[in-house]
């Protein structure tokens, strides 16, 4: 089984014994990363399509990236933070080619603060790696990422226009949680399959014309598209797919192919076009829906009920 630890455009694949939830099993279970507040809102900065949140680790101030594609509650940056490399847990490579060595510090991390509102003390077993190459593009004060290990305790609502994430503790009355969603604003509600480590990745089936494609949602991604040659040909011939070569990628001179998918549907419900997808030809048909898709909606993520609801802003 492979863990995929994602931070922004970079992916480290690392070996682990952890598996996916079995059919019928709960998608999540509560863990120690709950707080006493039943509801709280974290403001964020939107930088290059990624969610950055003010924070501090052991008193050192910087910014976290909120990344639903990271399974860890916190995945810290040991280039910026003073963390002991007591145990080499695993190693791999970032999607951009850099070698990644992931360590664990034996001693607990004394304090973690998020947006001046949330504080954890003496947190044990956190993983860390050298994210200096990410600092170059985002901030030299990059603390690391906040991931699924934290947010799985909550129903959370991402509003890219207001630049807020509002968290509602899942151990509340069902009526309280149901009131979060205004039925008049619902575009569609996905009943997703939780895939990946601890079910971190919501996966659904979408339609394009007469074709079906597997899609997954990830705030740590701008958007990706992998198609087999036959599917690429079909979608191109029917006018659903547009590809364009580009010599640069988000501030760097790095050639890649951008894809746009038109005509996406969830059942009978038409969805916004998926644009600026990082395209490649491969052995499967998979659509990664990140910032460029999610920014068109307010999204409500509920891992316990395995639903992701899109609302009109």
N, C-alpha and C positions, 0 to 999 in steps of 0.2 A: 504494500500500500504506500502511496506517495502523499506526503503533506505538501501543499503549495502555500508558501508564505509569501504574500504579495505586499509590496509597498510601492505605490504609484505604478510606474511603467515597468518595474523590475520584479522578477519572480525567481525565488529560490526553491528548487525542488529537493526535498530531503527525506531520507528513509525513516519510516516510523512504523510501529506496530498498531497505531491507532487506526480505527476503521470507520466506515459509514454506519449510520443507524439502520437497523433492520426494518423491513416493512412492518408497520403497525407499532413500532416502538416510539416512545416520545422523541421528538426532534431535539429537545434540549432538557437539561435539568439545571436548576438554580445552583449557583456556586457562591464563593466568598466575595465576589465582586459586585454585590448588591449594596445599596446605600439605604439609609433610613427614610429618605424622602420619597413619597409615592410618585412625585412628579417633579421634574426639573428640566430646564432648557439651557443648552449650551450654544452660545453664539459661535460662528466660525468665520474664517476668512476663506474666500474662494480664490485659489491660486492655480492657474493653469489647469482648471477643471478638477482640482483636488481639494478636499476639505481639511483645513488646518485649524487646530484648536489650541489656544493658549494653555500652557501648563508649566509644571516644574517637577524635576526629579532631584531629590536630596537638596532642595533649595535652589537648584540651577534652573533658571527660567529659559523657556524656549517654546517650541510648538510641536504638538502631536499631529499626525495624520490620522483621520478617521477612515479606516479601511475595513469594510465588511469581509473582504477576501483574505484577511489575516486571521488565522484561527486562535492566536494567542491573545490573552487580555491586553498585554503590553509587550511589544517587541522593541527593545530599547537600542539606542545608538551609542556604542561604546567608543566611537571616535570623539563625540562631544561630551559624553558622560564618563566619569571615573568609575568603572565597574571591573571587578576582579574576574579574570578569565580562569576560574578554578576548574571548570569542566568543559571540555570540548564535546558538545552534544551531537552535532552532525555538521556536514559541510556540503556545499553545492555551488551553484553558479547563478548569478543574477541573469535575468533575461537579456541584459545588455552585455553579458560576457564576464563581468567581474566575479572573481572567486569570492565565496561567502563562507566564513567560518562562524558558526553559531555556538555561543558559549553560555554557560550558566554560572552565576555567582553564588557561592555557598551561603554567604551571609544575606539576610533579608535586605531588601532596599528600604531604607529608613522612611522615605516619604515620597508619595506621588500625588500631585495636585492637578486638577483639571478645571480650567476656566475659573479659578478662584472660588469654586463651589464644592467640588468633590475632593476628598482627601483620603488616601489609604496610607496606613503606617505599618512598617515592618512586614512588607510583602515578600514572601519567600518564592524561590524557584523561578524568577523571571529570566527570560532569554534575551540575549543581546548579540549584536553583530556590528560590523563596521559599515556604516551608511554614509561615509564621507563623500562618495560619488553622488549621492542624492542631495547632500548639502550644497553642492555646486549649483544645482538648478533651483532649489527651493529656499532654504535658509541655512546659514551656518550654525544656527541654534536648533537644529532638528533633534528632537528628543527621541523619536521613534514613532511607532504606530499604536493606535487603540483598535482592537479587533473584536472578533466574535466572542472570545472568552469573557469580555466585559458586556457587550451589548445584548447577548442572548438572554439576559435577565429582564429585558424590557421590551415592551412595544414601543418602537421609536418612530418618529415622524420627521422626515427630512424635507425642508423647504429651502430650495436653492435660491429663490428670489429674496426671501427674508434673511437667508443665511443663518438658519437656526436648526438645531436638532432637539426635539422635545422628547423626553424619555418618560414612560409611564411604567411603573413597576408591575410585573405580570402577576404578582401575588395579591391583586386587588379584586374587588367584586366584578363579576362579568359585566354588569350593567355600566359600571364606571368606564371600563375599557371600551365597551361597545359605543359609548357616547363620543369617543375620540373621532369616529368616522361620521361625517355628515353625509347621509345617503344621497342628498341632492347634488353632491359634488363628485360622486363616484363615477369614474370613467370605466374601470374594470377592476375586478378582484381576482388575482391569481391564487389558486390552490397549488402550492409548489411542492416539489420533491426536494428535501434537503440532501445535498450531495457534498462530497468532500469531507475533510476531517471535522468531526462533531456536527456535521450537517450545516456547515457555515455558508454554503452556496445555494441560494434558491434557484431551482431549475424548473422550467415550464416548457410546454409545447406551444409554438405559435404557428400561424398559417401565413403563407404568401401565395396568393392565387390558389392553385390546386396542391401546392407543396406544403410540407410540414418541416419545421426546423426547430431544433432544441436550443433554447435560450436560457441564459443564466444572468443574474444581476450581481454587480460588484461595484461599490463606490470607489474602489482603488484603481479603477480602469476608466479610460476615456470611452472605450468601446472596441470590440474585436469581432472579426468574422473569419471563420474557416469554412471553406466549401470544397467538396470534391469536384473534379473536373466536370462530371455529368451535371451536377446541380448548378454549377457556375454557368454552364452553357444554357441550361433551361431558363434560369432566371434572367440571364442576359438577353436571350432571344425574346422573352415575353415582356421586357422592359422594366423588370423589377430591380435589376442590379445595374449600378453604374460604378465603374472603377476609374481611378485617375492616379497617375504617378506623381509623386512629389519629391523634391530634392531636399526637403527639410522637414523636421519633426519637432514641433513645440520648442522652438528656440535653438535647435541644433541643426547642423547640416548633416542630416542622416536620411538617406533615401528610403522611401517606403511607398506602399500602394494604399490609397484611401478607397474605402468602399461606402456606397450608400444603398440602403435597402428601402424600397418603396412598397406600399401595399401590405404592410404588416397588419395582421389581425389576431385577436384573441377571441375565437369563436366568431360571432357576428360583429364584434366591436372593432372598428378601425382604430389603429394606433398611429402615433406620430412616426414619421420616417426615422430610420436609424442612420445617422450621418457620421462622417469622419471616423469610420471604422478602420482599424488597423487590419488589413486584409492579407490572407495567405491561402494558398491552395494546399489541401491536406487530405487526410483519409476519412474525415467525418464532416458533418454539417453542424456547426455550432456558432451561435451568436452570443457574444458577450455584451450586455447592455450596461453601460456605465454612465458617466457624466453627460455625454451628448444626448442621450435618451432621457435620463432621469430628470434633467433640468427642466423639461417641459411639463412636469407634474409635481405635485406634492405626493411623496411616497410614504406609505405606512407599512412598516416591517414588523411582522409578528411571527417569530420562530416557534413559539409554543403551539399556535394554531396552524402553523404552516401556511400563512397567507401573506401576500404582498398586494396592497391595494393602491391603485393610482387615483388621485383626486385632481380635479381641476383647480388650478391656483386661485 
